[in-house]
Amino acid sequence: MKNLRIVYMGTPEFAVAPLGSLLMNGFNIAGVVTSPDRPAGRGRKMGISPVKKFAQSNMLKLFQPENLKNPDFIAALEKLEPDIFVVVAFRMLPGVVWSIPEMGTINLHASLLPHYRGAAPVNHALINGESITGVTTFLIDDKIDTGKILMREEVQIFPFDNAGDLQDRLMKHGARLIISTITALVDNRITPRHQSDFILPGEILKPAPKIYPSDCIIDWHKDAVSIHNLVRGLAPHPGARFTLRSRSAERIIKVLESFPEVKEHTLEHGQVITDGKEYLKIACHQGFVSILNLQPEGRKIMNTKDFLRGCKINDYTTSIS
C-alpha cells in the first residue's frame, strides 16, 4: 500500500475526512488538487478551501488549477506517476485527466448510486423524505456519476436529521469506504458493476441537481411533512425561507428547524398562528408547520421565543410563498 501513489482531488469540508483517513492508514499521497483561492464573505477576503488548509498543514504537494485541461497541469499530474486518483466533492474531470492513472479514477458520492446523481444528493434525499441513503465509490467515466460501481454502504437517516447532520455522518462512512475500496482494488477483490445492475424493474431514478435560490422558497400549499422535509434538507445552508408581510413591511425569514403537525383545518394556506410569546406556526395543506429556530434576514440565528420577543408578530397577518 505504501508504494501506491495516490493523487487526491477535493475542495469542501466533506472531502477532508477521506484525505485524512488515507494519510492515517499509511497511503502515499503524491499530490492534492483543490480549487483556486476565491474572494469570500462581505469583506471579499481571499478564502482557501478546507482541503487546501488540510493539505498545507500536512505538507502535501498542492495544485490549484484554474483550467483542468491546461497542458502544464496535465504534465504536472503525469510527472507524479500516479497509480490512482481519488476524487471527493470536486469539479467534473475531463477525460484527459481521469484517464491518466493506470488503476483508474475513483469517486466517492454521498448517495446509493444510481439514485441521487448530481450536485446535492444529501439535500435531495432529505427533501424527498428518505429513511435510507448511503455512500458509493465508483470509477469515473465521461458522464456525471454514471461510472461502474465499486462499493456501496447504506446509512440510516433519522427523522430529525438535517443536511448538516447527515453530511457529517456520511463523511465518516465515506472516509472508511475509500480505504476499503482502495484496499480491495489492490487485492483484486472488486469487480466493477454497471449501475444498471442496481436498478429494480420499473424503478424511476431520483436525481439530485444543484440547489438554486428558487428551490429554497417554502410553498405553504404543500403538506406539513413535505415542508418540514424541505427545511431539514436545506439546513443549515442555504436554508428554506418565506416572507412575512404586513401593510407596511415585509421580512424574509430563513427556517432552520421545524416540526410538522398533520391536522385538518379551514385556515388559509400561509396564515400565521402565534401567541406572540411562545410559539409560531403557519397553516399549510392539511396541517401546520411549527417554526423552532429561524434567522431573519440580516440577523443572527435565534429560537422562536427570542424572535417573538423582538417582533410585533400581530402586525404580520399573512405569510406568502
VEXZAVEX-904853 format. One line per field, with one value per residue (C-alpha): residue number from 0; residue in one letter; x, z, y. Coordinates in nm, 3 decimals. Last residue first. Example, Ala and Ser with C-alpha at 12.3 -4.5 7.8 and 13.67 -1.06 7.14 Angstrom:
2
seq	(1;0)
type	(S;A)
east	(1.367;1.230)
up	(0.714;0.780)
north	(-0.106;-0.450)
END
This chain:
321
seq	(320;319;318;317;316;315;314;313;312;311;310;309;308;307;306;305;304;303;302;301;300;299;298;297;296;295;294;293;292;291;290;289;288;287;286;285;284;283;282;281;280;279;278;277;276;275;274;273;272;271;270;269;268;267;266;265;264;263;262;261;260;259;258;257;256;255;254;253;252;251;250;249;248;247;246;245;244;243;242;241;240;239;238;237;236;235;234;233;232;231;230;229;228;227;226;225;224;223;222;221;220;219;218;217;216;215;214;213;212;211;210;209;208;207;206;205;204;203;202;201;200;199;198;197;196;195;194;193;192;191;190;189;188;187;186;185;184;183;182;181;180;179;178;177;176;175;174;173;172;171;170;169;168;167;166;165;164;163;162;161;160;159;158;157;156;155;154;153;152;151;150;149;148;147;146;145;144;143;142;141;140;139;138;137;136;135;134;133;132;131;130;129;128;127;126;125;124;123;122;121;120;119;118;117;116;115;114;113;112;111;110;109;108;107;106;105;104;103;102;101;100;99;98;97;96;95;94;93;92;91;90;89;88;87;86;85;84;83;82;81;80;79;78;77;76;75;74;73;72;71;70;69;68;67;66;65;64;63;62;61;60;59;58;57;56;55;54;53;52;51;50;49;48;47;46;45;44;43;42;41;40;39;38;37;36;35;34;33;32;31;30;29;28;27;26;25;24;23;22;21;20;19;18;17;16;15;14;13;12;11;10;9;8;7;6;5;4;3;2;1;0)
type	(S;I;S;T;T;Y;D;N;I;K;C;G;R;L;F;D;K;T;N;M;I;K;R;G;E;P;Q;L;N;L;I;S;V;F;G;Q;H;C;A;I;K;L;Y;E;K;G;D;T;I;V;Q;G;H;E;L;T;H;E;K;V;E;P;F;S;E;L;V;K;I;I;R;E;A;S;R;S;R;L;T;F;R;A;G;P;H;P;A;L;G;R;V;L;N;H;I;S;V;A;D;K;H;W;D;I;I;C;D;S;P;Y;I;K;P;A;P;K;L;I;E;G;P;L;I;F;D;S;Q;H;R;P;T;I;R;N;D;V;L;A;T;I;T;S;I;I;L;R;A;G;H;K;M;L;R;D;Q;L;D;G;A;N;D;F;P;F;I;Q;V;E;E;R;M;L;I;K;G;T;D;I;K;D;D;I;L;F;T;T;V;G;T;I;S;E;G;N;I;L;A;H;N;V;P;A;A;G;R;Y;H;P;L;L;S;A;H;L;N;I;T;G;M;E;P;I;S;W;V;V;G;P;L;M;R;F;A;V;V;V;F;I;D;P;E;L;K;E;L;A;A;I;F;D;P;N;K;L;N;E;P;Q;F;L;K;L;M;N;S;Q;A;F;K;K;V;P;S;I;G;M;K;R;G;R;G;A;P;R;D;P;S;T;V;V;G;A;I;N;F;G;N;M;L;L;S;G;L;P;A;V;A;F;E;P;T;G;M;Y;V;I;R;L;N;K;M)
east	(-4.473;-4.656;-4.718;-5.009;-5.102;-4.777;-4.859;-4.950;-4.584;-4.467;-4.108;-3.835;-3.976;-4.122;-3.774;-3.634;-3.918;-3.882;-3.516;-3.243;-2.993;-2.838;-2.989;-2.958;-3.266;-3.447;-3.294;-3.505;-3.531;-3.849;-4.103;-4.418;-4.555;-4.931;-5.170;-5.380;-5.220;-5.040;-5.101;-4.804;-4.672;-4.514;-4.497;-4.403;-4.462;-4.678;-4.947;-4.894;-5.075;-4.965;-5.177;-4.978;-5.253;-5.584;-5.748;-6.011;-5.827;-5.736;-5.429;-5.080;-4.836;-4.482;-4.194;-3.935;-3.569;-3.361;-3.629;-3.495;-3.729;-3.761;-3.939;-4.202;-4.320;-4.607;-4.926;-4.772;-4.569;-4.373;-4.169;-4.052;-3.729;-3.563;-3.193;-2.874;-2.731;-2.816;-3.048;-3.173;-3.290;-3.435;-3.645;-3.760;-3.850;-4.065;-4.240;-4.314;-4.435;-4.668;-4.841;-4.785;-4.987;-4.746;-4.478;-4.145;-3.881;-3.547;-3.574;-3.585;-3.243;-3.093;-2.997;-2.787;-2.948;-3.000;-3.196;-3.425;-3.418;-3.751;-3.784;-3.980;-3.759;-3.507;-3.194;-2.872;-2.740;-2.799;-2.512;-2.269;-2.055;-1.683;-1.546;-1.363;-1.129;-0.820;-0.603;-0.515;-0.878;-0.992;-0.755;-0.864;-1.231;-1.199;-0.999;-1.248;-1.536;-1.391;-1.378;-1.724;-1.875;-1.726;-1.840;-2.186;-2.228;-2.121;-2.345;-2.642;-2.612;-2.553;-2.841;-3.084;-3.161;-3.497;-3.640;-3.306;-3.148;-2.976;-2.658;-2.614;-2.270;-2.182;-1.867;-1.711;-1.984;-1.918;-1.943;-2.260;-2.194;-2.163;-2.056;-1.718;-1.626;-1.530;-1.500;-1.733;-1.743;-2.084;-2.215;-2.552;-2.920;-3.204;-3.512;-3.588;-3.820;-3.776;-3.625;-3.389;-3.256;-3.249;-3.019;-2.770;-2.752;-2.683;-2.450;-2.582;-2.677;-2.934;-3.007;-2.756;-2.597;-2.657;-2.578;-2.289;-2.052;-1.686;-1.509;-1.243;-1.002;-0.837;-0.581;-0.345;-0.374;-0.416;-0.772;-0.930;-0.732;-0.759;-1.115;-1.212;-1.291;-1.619;-1.530;-1.462;-1.659;-1.433;-1.198;-0.930;-0.682;-0.485;-0.137;0.008;0.340;0.373;0.510;0.176;0.000;0.249;0.213;-0.165;-0.126;0.115;-0.118;-0.413;-0.720;-0.816;-0.821;-0.795;-0.552;-0.485;-0.216;-0.066;0.218;0.134;0.291;0.030;-0.089;-0.082;-0.300;-0.552;-0.582;-0.609;-0.883;-1.079;-1.066;-0.896;-1.072;-0.933;-1.104;-1.417;-1.500;-1.862;-1.760;-1.539;-1.279;-1.156;-0.849;-0.819;-0.998;-0.820;-0.568;-0.354;-0.033;0.167;-0.044;0.120;-0.121;-0.035;-0.382;-0.372;-0.294;-0.584;-0.818;-0.714;-0.799;-1.136;-1.202;-1.120;-1.355;-1.676;-1.511;-1.507;-1.247;-1.141;-0.887;-0.636;-0.342;-0.242;0.086;0.071;0.410;0.282;0.000)
up	(-0.052;0.129;0.501;0.629;0.932;1.017;1.258;1.517;1.508;1.689;1.675;1.939;2.188;1.906;1.766;2.106;2.163;1.816;1.856;1.708;1.419;1.375;1.177;0.822;0.700;0.993;1.103;1.242;1.502;1.621;1.348;1.381;1.047;1.033;0.880;0.591;0.335;0.521;0.823;0.985;1.334;1.587;1.954;2.289;2.308;2.036;2.087;1.729;1.417;1.081;0.774;0.485;0.350;0.454;0.757;0.737;0.933;0.920;1.119;1.048;1.264;1.132;1.347;1.228;1.243;1.030;0.877;0.695;0.729;0.478;0.638;0.487;0.576;0.593;0.533;0.668;0.503;0.636;0.355;0.331;0.354;0.342;0.429;0.221;0.440;0.790;0.691;0.334;0.357;0.703;0.598;0.282;0.494;0.719;0.411;0.284;0.628;0.662;0.324;0.030;-0.030;0.204;-0.066;0.103;-0.112;-0.117;-0.470;-0.612;-0.461;-0.661;-0.532;-0.781;-0.915;-0.715;-0.935;-0.832;-1.066;-1.163;-1.083;-1.326;-1.267;-0.992;-1.074;-0.910;-1.206;-1.424;-1.237;-1.417;-1.180;-1.103;-0.986;-0.660;-0.472;-0.686;-0.374;-0.484;-0.567;-0.231;-0.041;-0.250;-0.184;0.188;0.244;0.046;0.235;0.569;0.469;0.316;0.642;0.823;0.554;0.551;0.920;0.877;0.570;0.761;1.046;0.814;0.586;0.876;1.074;1.253;1.150;1.136;0.804;0.809;0.610;0.348;0.208;-0.159;-0.330;-0.679;-0.904;-1.274;-1.385;-1.408;-1.158;-1.425;-1.770;-1.928;-1.681;-1.313;-1.140;-0.843;-0.466;-0.306;0.016;0.180;0.197;0.400;0.556;0.256;0.299;-0.050;0.089;0.297;-0.001;-0.204;0.034;0.072;-0.303;-0.400;-0.704;-0.913;-0.914;-0.647;-0.717;-0.923;-0.674;-0.303;-0.205;-0.096;-0.385;-0.352;-0.688;-0.819;-1.103;-1.283;-1.191;-1.467;-1.372;-1.653;-1.776;-1.524;-1.655;-2.036;-1.988;-1.836;-1.463;-1.323;-1.029;-0.681;-0.397;-0.342;-0.613;-0.560;-0.848;-0.885;-0.973;-1.004;-1.181;-1.027;-1.361;-1.520;-1.289;-1.367;-1.741;-1.716;-1.521;-1.780;-2.062;-1.907;-1.935;-1.568;-1.610;-1.297;-1.146;-0.771;-0.710;-0.372;-0.262;0.094;0.396;0.642;0.748;0.382;0.273;0.549;0.466;0.096;0.164;0.368;0.067;0.082;0.102;-0.026;0.156;-0.005;0.313;0.292;0.258;0.003;-0.261;-0.422;-0.380;-0.659;-0.616;-0.497;-0.623;-0.374;-0.459;-0.412;-0.118;-0.011;0.199;0.561;0.707;0.881;0.550;0.368;0.656;0.649;0.280;0.345;0.634;0.433;0.136;0.324;0.435;0.076;-0.207;-0.341;-0.554;-0.419;-0.620;-0.494;-0.545;-0.423;-0.277;0.081;0.000)
north	(3.154;3.432;3.456;3.659;3.865;4.034;4.315;4.053;3.947;4.255;4.135;4.146;3.897;3.692;3.625;3.532;3.287;3.137;3.047;3.260;3.269;3.614;3.899;4.035;3.847;3.689;3.358;3.076;2.805;2.631;2.707;2.498;2.380;2.329;2.081;1.958;2.191;2.468;2.686;2.852;2.811;3.043;2.959;3.109;3.483;3.638;3.375;3.263;3.139;3.281;3.205;3.061;2.837;2.986;2.832;2.558;2.291;1.922;1.824;1.695;1.891;1.920;2.048;2.297;2.389;2.624;2.848;3.154;3.451;3.734;4.027;4.252;4.599;4.848;4.653;4.335;4.059;3.763;3.614;3.254;3.061;2.720;2.744;2.752;2.607;2.485;2.337;2.287;1.926;1.968;2.268;2.090;1.787;2.007;2.146;1.796;1.687;1.986;1.948;2.182;2.499;2.677;2.678;2.747;2.915;2.733;2.591;2.945;3.011;2.719;2.373;2.173;1.860;1.540;1.298;1.010;0.711;0.555;0.184;-0.031;-0.333;-0.253;-0.052;-0.174;-0.374;-0.066;0.098;-0.133;-0.334;-0.311;-0.648;-0.597;-0.830;-0.768;-0.709;-0.355;-0.286;-0.426;-0.197;0.101;0.032;-0.039;0.280;0.489;0.325;0.435;0.801;0.768;0.646;0.945;1.190;1.031;1.113;1.475;1.510;1.376;1.624;1.920;1.825;1.798;1.486;1.497;1.161;0.974;0.880;0.542;0.483;0.210;0.127;0.091;-0.040;-0.042;0.095;0.147;0.509;0.719;0.999;1.271;1.148;1.071;0.797;0.796;0.460;0.426;0.456;0.487;0.635;0.588;0.678;0.530;0.692;0.913;1.211;1.356;1.677;1.464;1.266;1.588;1.772;1.487;1.423;1.785;1.806;1.519;1.155;1.088;0.722;0.521;0.531;0.500;0.855;1.076;1.003;0.898;0.898;0.662;0.739;0.449;0.186;0.302;0.668;0.927;0.860;1.097;1.393;1.381;1.265;1.598;1.599;1.730;1.952;1.819;1.666;1.363;1.235;0.968;0.929;0.605;0.478;0.827;0.893;1.244;1.365;1.278;1.523;1.801;1.737;1.769;2.094;2.234;2.128;2.317;2.094;2.135;2.512;2.725;2.478;2.468;2.205;2.108;1.879;1.775;1.944;1.809;2.155;2.260;1.969;2.035;2.404;2.321;2.067;2.324;2.560;2.895;3.229;3.555;3.837;3.977;4.169;4.058;3.696;3.525;3.611;3.287;3.064;2.807;2.473;2.161;1.906;1.710;1.528;1.208;1.094;0.768;0.564;0.493;0.444;0.781;0.952;0.789;0.869;1.234;1.253;1.087;1.332;1.647;1.596;1.683;2.008;2.131;2.103;1.764;1.582;1.327;1.192;0.848;0.662;0.303;0.211;0.242;0.000)
END
